[in-house]
Amino acid sequence: MSSIRTQLYLTDEQRQRINALAGAEGVTMAEVVRRAVDSYLEEKSPNPDPNLAATFGAAPDATTPSRDEWNHV
């Protein structure tokens, strides 16, 4: 996996907490930040598959118009 160097500003408290977590887990500060970003992105962009599966067949009587009825622009 390639990485892109990125700079960001952290508060003293954030930096201390990240350093403590990194030390406790035996990983780098960068790894802690990457994991946090991945977790945040996963939460904000959840997998749509379960929601799509839950709605599959929700309107079994629905019909689609024939192509002849489509408006062509």
ABEGO torsion letter per residue (X at the ends): XBBBBBBBBBBAAAAAAAAAAAAAAGBBAAAAAAAAAAAAAAAABBBAAAAAAAABGABAABBBBBAAABBBX
